[in-house]
Amino acid sequence: MERTKEKNLSAANPSRRRMIGAGAAGTLAAALTMGMPQNANADAGAKGALFDSPNAYDVNSWKINGHPDITAQSDIGAVINDIIGDIKRRQTRPDGKPGAVIFIPPGDYELRTQVVVDISFLTIAGFGHGFFSRSIASNVDTSGWLDLQPGGSHIRVLTAASTPQAFLVRRTGNPRLSGIVFRDFCLDGVSFTPDENSYHNGRTGIEVASDNDSLHITGMGFVYLEHALIVRGADALRVHDNMIAECGNCVELTGAGQATIVSDNLMGAGPDGVTILAENHEGLLVTGNNLFPRGRSLIEFTGCMRSSVTSNRLQGFYPGIIRFLNGCKENLVTSNHFRRGTEGFPPFLGRTNGLDDLYGVLHVSGDNNFISDNIFAFDVPPAKITPANVQPTIILIAGGDSNVVALNHVIANIPAQHVVLDASTTHSKVLDSGAASTITSYSADTAIRPTP
């Protein structure tokens, strides 16, 4: 009786037949999530309780009416756009739009058509971020290698120059988009131009171009994209547990935003880009990240207020590993581990970010910022210090009022100025962050307590 009812329901709703393969993909998702065995030959009656829903879609089961030649493998972008169109056709009441989940099973997919996400409460989920170092593969002999491409739920971004974003999240009108989740798949820009070490190809993984609330990007892999993730107008955004590397820029929080968390990610940008960029944010938490070379900056704040950079590991090859610019106020930088070293990978030898070693490993311009309990490990050969024969600066307070530098520890292979305060600083305090000979203030309005 139940099987008859299921078949009648499926026949009454044609779109349902194109969804999750009669429940098989839903059961697969539950099995992978919970570690349960899955019968690959599950029939139409073997539905998974968690995903037995008309709002759950498998990209491999979806067929575009009138275009049987388009599959998820040939153009997953066109397939996802058609699925989103189906969601909008079925969910028309403002008080009845629960959204949907779109599954991307493990496999290789090409994205030739930009996906436009203009509905809330949509989850796009794969089964593995599939990250693979294309940079290493591009610069060594790979004959005999066991793997040659990214894996997991792997999407090759092949968008045109006129629509460079793989996923464009954008909608006009109210309310703003909310509750969108991208998780556990790989966005791969495939190659750079004019060579594989330029980190330029014009392609973007995900761009959120209109105001948004409570978006979540987690478990993703991004590789060989000029811009991995751009979010404008973020409120309560969470960027968590992603692998973002060998991209020109990693996370760019543009325009303005508030109450965002960037946590527990592994990230490293190209030599011309920024690993984490934030503009005009308030209440941004950057915590628990492992940030590695070779971005021009690893963290760059512009006009940000009351934000925290805590418990991160930061390794960079250039001055300005962290930069606070254009009036950053009341920010906390504490319990981070900085390592300033030099480039050793042959394709990038000789590259710089255009700054000299007087700029500071940490560069701050703004008021009432608190910098405490950080470790700075500086290891640069004397011949590579610029300008020549100077003592490099570890922390530079380039301007602002009432900044506090306290209880920081510096380990350097050459004599260095632990803290330097420019003449435009006022009411600053430097406490227990170096011997008197390692602290220089060009302002008469500075309280200094050297480390004994």
C-alpha positions as CSV (number, residue, x, y, z in Angstrom):
1,M,0.0,0.0,0.0
2,E,2.8,2.4,0.9
3,R,4.7,1.7,-2.3
4,T,1.5,2.4,-4.3
5,K,1.1,5.7,-2.5
6,E,4.7,6.6,-3.2
7,K,4.3,5.9,-6.9
8,N,1.1,7.9,-7.1
9,L,2.8,10.9,-5.4
10,S,5.7,10.7,-7.7
11,A,3.5,10.6,-10.8
12,A,1.4,13.6,-9.5
13,N,4.6,15.7,-9.1
14,P,6.7,15.4,-12.3
15,S,9.5,17.6,-10.9
16,R,9.9,15.1,-8.1
17,R,11.0,12.4,-10.5
18,R,14.0,14.5,-11.4
19,M,15.1,15.1,-7.9
20,I,17.2,13.0,-5.7
21,G,17.0,9.7,-7.7
22,A,14.0,8.4,-5.7
23,G,15.8,9.0,-2.4
24,A,19.1,7.3,-3.2
25,A,21.1,10.5,-3.1
26,G,19.4,11.5,0.2
27,T,20.3,8.1,1.7
28,L,23.8,8.5,0.3
29,A,24.2,11.8,2.0
30,A,22.9,10.5,5.3
31,A,25.2,7.4,5.0
32,L,28.3,9.6,4.3
33,T,27.4,12.0,7.1
34,M,26.8,9.3,9.7
35,G,29.2,6.7,8.5
36,M,26.4,4.2,7.7
37,P,26.6,1.6,4.9
38,Q,24.6,2.4,1.7
39,N,23.1,0.0,-0.8
40,A,24.2,1.3,-4.2
41,N,21.2,-0.5,-5.7
42,A,18.5,1.0,-3.6
43,D,15.3,1.1,-5.5
44,A,12.6,3.7,-5.7
45,G,10.9,2.5,-2.5
46,A,14.1,2.6,-0.4
47,K,13.9,6.3,0.6
48,G,16.1,7.8,3.2
49,A,14.0,9.3,6.0
50,L,16.3,12.4,6.4
51,F,16.1,13.4,2.7
52,D,12.8,12.1,1.5
53,S,11.8,15.6,0.5
54,P,10.8,17.4,-2.7
55,N,13.3,20.0,-1.7
56,A,16.4,17.8,-1.9
57,Y,18.1,17.6,-5.3
58,D,21.0,15.5,-6.7
59,V,22.7,17.2,-9.6
60,N,23.4,13.9,-11.3
61,S,19.7,13.0,-11.4
62,W,18.4,16.3,-12.6
63,K,17.5,16.7,-16.3
64,I,16.8,20.0,-18.0
65,N,13.7,19.9,-20.1
66,G,14.5,20.2,-23.7
67,H,18.3,19.9,-23.2
68,P,19.0,16.2,-22.6
69,D,22.6,16.8,-23.7
70,I,23.4,19.1,-20.7
71,T,24.5,17.1,-17.7
72,A,26.1,18.0,-14.4
73,Q,29.4,16.7,-15.8
74,S,29.2,18.9,-18.9
75,D,27.8,22.0,-17.2
76,I,26.9,21.8,-13.6
77,G,26.2,25.6,-13.6
78,A,23.3,25.2,-16.0
79,V,22.0,22.3,-14.0
80,I,22.0,24.2,-10.7
81,N,20.4,27.2,-12.3
82,D,17.6,25.0,-13.6
83,I,17.2,23.5,-10.1
84,I,17.0,27.0,-8.6
85,G,14.3,27.8,-11.2
86,D,12.3,24.8,-10.1
87,I,12.6,25.8,-6.4
88,K,11.2,29.3,-7.3
89,R,8.4,27.8,-9.4
90,R,7.3,25.6,-6.5
91,Q,7.9,27.9,-3.6
92,T,5.9,31.0,-4.3
93,R,4.3,32.0,-1.0
94,P,6.4,34.5,1.1
95,D,5.5,32.5,4.2
96,G,6.3,29.1,2.6
97,K,9.8,29.2,1.2
98,P,11.9,26.7,3.1
99,G,14.5,26.6,0.4
100,A,16.3,23.4,-0.6
101,V,19.5,21.4,-0.5
102,I,21.4,20.6,-3.7
103,F,23.8,17.6,-3.5
104,I,27.0,17.3,-5.5
105,P,28.2,13.7,-5.2
106,P,32.0,13.0,-5.5
107,G,33.1,13.4,-9.1
108,D,34.4,15.8,-11.7
109,Y,32.1,18.5,-13.0
110,E,32.6,21.4,-15.4
111,L,31.0,24.7,-14.7
112,R,30.6,26.8,-17.9
113,T,27.5,28.7,-16.9
114,Q,27.6,31.1,-14.0
115,V,25.2,30.1,-11.1
116,V,23.0,32.9,-9.9
117,V,21.8,32.3,-6.3
118,D,18.9,34.6,-5.7
119,I,16.9,32.7,-3.0
120,S,17.4,32.3,0.7
121,F,17.8,29.1,2.7
122,L,19.7,27.2,0.0
123,T,22.4,24.7,0.8
124,I,24.8,23.5,-1.9
125,A,26.7,20.6,-0.5
126,G,29.3,18.2,-1.7
127,F,31.2,15.3,-0.2
128,G,34.8,16.4,0.1
129,H,36.7,19.6,-0.5
130,G,39.1,17.8,-2.8
131,F,42.0,20.3,-2.5
132,F,45.1,19.5,-4.5
133,S,48.2,21.6,-4.9
134,R,48.2,22.7,-8.5
135,S,51.2,24.9,-7.9
136,I,53.4,22.1,-7.0
137,A,52.1,20.0,-9.9
138,S,52.7,22.9,-12.3
139,N,56.4,23.3,-11.3
140,V,57.7,19.8,-11.0
141,D,57.8,16.6,-13.0
142,T,54.6,14.7,-12.2
143,S,55.4,11.5,-14.1
144,G,54.6,8.7,-11.7
145,W,52.4,10.7,-9.5
146,L,49.4,8.8,-8.1
147,D,47.0,11.8,-8.3
148,L,47.0,14.6,-10.9
149,Q,43.8,16.5,-10.2
150,P,41.7,17.8,-7.3
151,G,39.2,15.2,-6.0
152,G,36.1,15.0,-3.9
153,S,33.2,16.9,-5.3
154,H,35.4,18.7,-7.8
155,I,34.1,21.6,-10.0
156,R,36.3,23.0,-12.7
157,V,35.4,26.7,-13.1
158,L,35.4,27.5,-16.8
159,T,33.3,30.6,-16.8
160,A,33.6,33.3,-19.5
161,A,35.4,36.6,-18.8
162,S,32.1,38.4,-18.9
163,T,30.7,36.3,-16.0
164,P,33.8,35.3,-14.1
165,Q,32.1,34.1,-10.9
166,A,31.3,30.5,-10.5
167,F,28.6,31.4,-8.0
168,L,27.1,34.9,-7.9
169,V,24.8,35.5,-4.9
170,R,22.7,38.5,-5.5
171,R,19.1,39.8,-5.2
172,T,17.4,43.2,-5.1
173,G,14.5,44.0,-2.8
174,N,13.8,43.1,0.8
175,P,14.6,41.2,2.8
176,R,18.3,40.6,2.1
177,L,19.4,37.0,1.3
178,S,19.8,34.8,4.3
179,G,20.7,31.3,5.4
180,I,22.7,30.3,2.3
181,V,25.3,27.6,2.8
182,F,28.1,26.4,0.6
183,R,29.9,23.3,2.0
184,D,32.2,20.5,1.2
185,F,33.1,20.8,-2.5
186,C,36.0,22.1,-4.5
187,L,36.1,25.1,-6.8
188,D,39.1,24.8,-9.1
189,G,40.1,27.6,-11.5
190,V,42.2,25.1,-13.5
191,S,45.0,27.4,-14.7
192,F,46.5,30.9,-14.6
193,T,47.7,33.2,-17.4
194,P,50.1,33.9,-18.9
195,D,51.8,31.2,-16.8
196,E,50.8,29.0,-13.8
197,N,52.7,31.3,-11.3
198,S,50.9,34.6,-12.1
199,Y,47.9,33.9,-9.9
200,H,45.8,35.8,-12.4
201,N,42.9,34.4,-14.5
202,G,40.0,36.7,-13.8
203,R,38.0,33.9,-12.2
204,T,36.1,34.1,-8.9
205,G,34.8,31.1,-6.9
206,I,31.9,32.7,-4.9
207,E,30.9,36.3,-4.9
208,V,28.1,37.6,-2.7
209,A,27.2,40.9,-4.3
210,S,24.2,42.1,-2.3
211,D,23.5,42.5,1.4
212,N,23.3,39.2,3.2
213,D,22.6,37.7,6.6
214,S,23.9,34.5,8.2
215,L,25.6,32.9,5.3
216,H,27.9,30.0,5.9
217,I,30.9,28.8,3.9
218,T,32.4,25.7,5.4
219,G,34.6,22.7,4.4
220,M,35.2,24.1,1.0
221,G,38.3,23.8,-1.2
222,F,39.4,26.7,-3.4
223,V,42.4,26.5,-5.7
224,Y,43.7,28.5,-8.7
225,L,41.1,31.2,-8.6
226,E,42.1,34.9,-8.8
227,H,39.5,35.6,-6.2
228,A,38.3,32.7,-4.0
229,L,35.6,34.3,-1.9
230,I,34.2,37.9,-2.0
231,V,31.4,38.9,0.3
232,R,29.9,42.4,0.2
233,G,27.6,43.7,3.0
234,A,28.0,40.7,5.3
235,D,26.1,40.4,8.6
236,A,26.7,37.3,10.8
237,L,28.8,35.6,8.1
238,R,30.7,32.5,9.0
239,V,33.7,31.4,7.0
240,H,34.9,28.2,8.8
241,D,37.1,25.2,8.2
242,N,38.0,25.9,4.5
243,M,41.1,25.1,2.5
244,I,41.8,28.2,0.4
245,A,45.3,28.2,-1.2
246,E,47.0,29.0,-4.5
247,C,44.4,31.7,-5.2
248,G,45.3,35.3,-6.0
249,N,43.1,36.4,-3.0
250,C,41.4,34.2,-0.5
251,V,38.7,36.0,1.6
252,E,37.7,39.5,0.7
253,L,35.0,41.1,2.9
254,T,34.2,44.3,1.0
255,G,32.1,47.4,1.4
256,A,31.1,47.0,5.1
257,G,29.9,44.3,7.5
258,Q,29.3,43.2,11.1
259,A,29.5,40.3,13.4
260,T,31.4,38.0,11.0
261,I,33.6,35.1,12.0
262,V,36.6,33.8,10.0
263,S,37.8,30.8,11.9
264,D,39.8,27.6,11.6
265,N,40.7,28.0,8.0
266,L,43.9,27.1,6.2
267,M,44.7,29.8,3.7
268,G,47.5,31.4,1.6
269,A,47.1,33.9,-1.2
270,G,49.3,34.7,-4.2
271,P,52.1,37.3,-4.0
272,D,50.0,40.1,-5.3
273,G,46.9,39.4,-3.2
274,V,45.6,39.4,0.3
275,T,44.7,36.3,2.4
276,I,42.1,38.0,4.5
277,L,40.8,41.5,3.6
278,A,38.1,43.3,5.5
279,E,36.7,46.8,4.8
280,N,34.7,48.8,7.3
281,H,33.8,45.9,9.5
282,E,32.6,46.0,13.1
283,G,32.8,43.0,15.4
284,L,34.8,40.8,13.0
285,L,36.5,37.8,14.7
286,V,39.5,36.3,13.0
287,T,40.5,33.3,15.1
288,G,42.2,30.0,15.0
289,N,43.4,30.3,11.4
290,N,46.6,28.9,9.9
291,L,47.7,31.5,7.4
292,F,50.7,30.8,5.2
293,P,52.6,32.5,2.3
294,R,52.7,34.2,0.1
295,G,50.1,37.0,0.1
296,R,51.2,40.7,0.1
297,S,49.4,40.7,3.4
298,L,48.0,37.9,5.4
299,I,45.4,40.1,7.2
300,E,44.5,43.6,6.0
301,F,41.9,45.7,7.8
302,T,40.7,49.0,6.4
303,G,38.6,51.2,8.6
304,C,37.6,48.3,10.9
305,M,36.4,48.7,14.4
306,R,36.0,46.7,17.6
307,S,37.3,43.5,15.9
308,S,39.6,40.8,17.1
309,V,42.5,38.9,15.6
310,T,43.3,36.1,18.1
311,S,45.1,32.7,18.3
312,N,46.2,32.6,14.6
313,R,49.4,31.3,13.2
314,L,50.8,33.6,10.5
315,Q,53.8,32.9,8.3
316,G,54.7,35.5,5.7
317,F,57.6,36.4,3.3
318,Y,57.1,40.2,3.2
319,P,56.7,43.1,5.6
320,G,53.2,44.0,6.6
321,I,52.0,40.5,7.5
322,I,49.1,42.3,9.3
323,R,48.1,45.8,8.3
324,F,45.6,48.1,10.0
325,L,44.9,51.0,7.7
326,N,42.6,54.1,7.4
327,G,41.6,54.6,11.0
328,C,41.1,51.2,12.4
329,K,39.9,51.6,16.0
330,E,39.5,49.6,19.2
331,N,40.7,46.3,17.7
332,L,42.4,43.5,19.6
333,V,45.4,41.6,18.4
334,T,46.4,39.0,20.9
335,S,47.9,35.5,21.3
336,N,49.0,35.2,17.7
337,H,52.2,33.5,16.4
338,F,54.0,35.5,13.7
339,R,56.8,34.1,11.6
340,R,58.5,36.4,9.1
341,G,60.8,34.4,6.8
342,T,62.0,34.5,3.2
343,E,60.8,32.8,0.0
344,G,62.4,29.5,-0.9
345,F,60.2,28.2,-3.8
346,P,62.2,28.9,-7.1
347,P,59.3,30.3,-9.2
348,F,58.8,33.1,-6.7
349,L,62.4,34.0,-5.7
350,G,62.9,37.7,-6.0
351,R,59.2,38.6,-5.6
352,T,58.4,41.4,-3.1
353,N,55.3,43.3,-2.1
354,G,57.0,46.7,-2.5
355,L,57.4,47.4,1.2
356,D,60.6,47.7,3.1
357,D,61.5,46.3,6.5
358,L,60.9,49.6,8.3
359,Y,57.1,49.2,7.5
360,G,56.8,46.6,10.3
361,V,55.7,43.0,10.5
362,L,52.6,44.4,12.1
363,H,51.6,47.8,10.9
364,V,48.9,49.8,12.7
365,S,47.3,53.1,12.0
366,G,44.3,54.1,14.1
367,D,43.1,54.7,17.7
368,N,42.8,52.6,20.8
369,N,44.1,49.3,19.4
370,F,45.4,46.8,21.9
371,I,48.3,44.5,20.8
372,S,49.4,42.0,23.4
373,D,50.8,38.6,24.1
374,N,52.0,37.8,20.6
375,I,55.1,36.0,19.6
376,F,57.1,37.4,16.6
377,A,59.8,35.1,15.1
378,F,61.9,37.1,12.6
379,D,64.4,35.2,10.5
380,V,65.6,37.1,7.4
381,P,69.2,37.0,6.2
382,P,70.9,40.4,6.8
383,A,71.6,40.7,3.1
384,K,67.9,40.6,2.3
385,I,66.9,43.4,4.7
386,T,65.7,46.6,3.0
387,P,66.9,49.3,3.1
388,A,70.3,47.9,3.7
389,N,72.0,48.0,7.1
390,V,68.8,49.0,9.0
391,Q,67.3,47.3,12.0
392,P,63.9,45.9,10.8
393,T,60.8,47.0,12.6
394,I,58.6,44.3,14.2
395,I,55.6,46.5,15.3
396,L,55.0,49.9,13.8
397,I,52.4,52.3,15.2
398,A,52.3,54.5,12.2
399,G,49.7,56.9,13.7
400,G,46.8,57.3,16.0
401,D,45.8,57.9,19.6
402,S,46.0,55.7,22.7
403,N,47.3,52.5,21.2
404,V,48.7,49.9,23.7
405,V,51.5,47.4,23.0
406,A,52.0,45.0,25.8
407,L,53.7,41.7,26.7
408,N,54.9,40.8,23.2
409,H,57.9,38.6,22.7
410,V,60.3,38.9,19.7
411,I,62.8,36.4,18.5
412,A,65.1,37.7,15.8
413,N,68.2,36.5,14.0
414,I,69.5,40.1,13.8
415,P,69.2,43.2,15.9
416,A,65.6,44.6,15.4
417,Q,63.4,47.4,16.7
418,H,60.6,45.6,18.5
419,V,58.3,48.6,18.6
420,V,58.5,51.9,16.7
421,L,56.0,54.8,17.1
422,D,55.9,57.5,14.5
423,A,55.7,61.2,15.4
424,S,51.9,61.4,14.7
425,T,51.1,59.0,17.6
426,T,49.6,60.3,20.8
427,H,49.0,58.9,24.3
428,S,50.4,55.5,23.4
429,K,51.8,52.9,25.8
430,V,54.5,50.3,25.3
431,L,54.8,47.8,28.1
432,D,57.1,44.8,28.5
433,S,57.7,44.3,24.8
434,G,61.4,44.7,24.6
435,A,64.5,46.3,26.1
436,A,64.8,50.1,26.0
437,S,67.3,49.8,23.1
438,T,64.6,48.0,21.0
439,I,61.8,50.6,21.4
440,T,61.9,53.8,19.5
441,S,59.3,56.6,19.8
442,Y,59.3,59.7,17.7
443,S,56.5,61.1,19.7
444,A,57.1,62.8,23.1
445,D,53.7,61.6,24.2
446,T,54.5,57.9,24.8
447,A,54.6,55.9,28.0
448,I,57.3,53.2,27.8
449,R,58.0,50.4,30.3
450,P,60.9,48.3,28.9
451,T,61.3,44.7,29.6
452,P,63.9,44.4,32.5
